[in-house]
């Protein structure tokens, strides 16, 4: 599970991201080809501010083993106040849910100065 702080993101720009999930410390890619759900959440104090799901088409799997992508539009990102949020990613394969990411996500004020 990845638990570091992610690079800061602007609350005024689209955020497109590809994520590679690794199964172990040797860097073996996690096979997510049969995942029934991949959930990406940005949360504040336990309340979800933004989310994207494989089941609703907001998360897509890559042809590369272990890689998925998601995007939040600039309009969605504008709903986030500048501060640090929880960023979580849960992957469900064969009825088992694993937490792939439990990180901190700094959101910066992207307003024009």
Steps between C-alpha positions, in 0.01 A plus 500: 500500500629843406485736799713802406393860436408558137627801302281811543215558255329824403133552579459677164639242257398164360675208668567203271701225661623149421583281798706182506408260779773271626440171675822485702818686586678337204281708270282225358197666333166408658270327252186715496367360171215324684428781747128552540555840662771758529400790723696824526395744774605841621365548852506753782441384858337181374265678259554425132554818299567337160491143379550301180408136437579232245134391507382845391768547234696774681792262556647303209743208490806517279630221279809514724471261796420679824431842347175696517411862425253753635421866445335777695391801296601856584138560609519204739837613638359850566280345770812429708620767743877539522616259772613139539250222428501123541548321169389137490488231237319171556516210253259205505613175333324165549281647774800616703560873548854630547606851587763585238548862609444681830684829450481871565417737213589869533267725299638845424304815419530539126339842483650764273708749690 
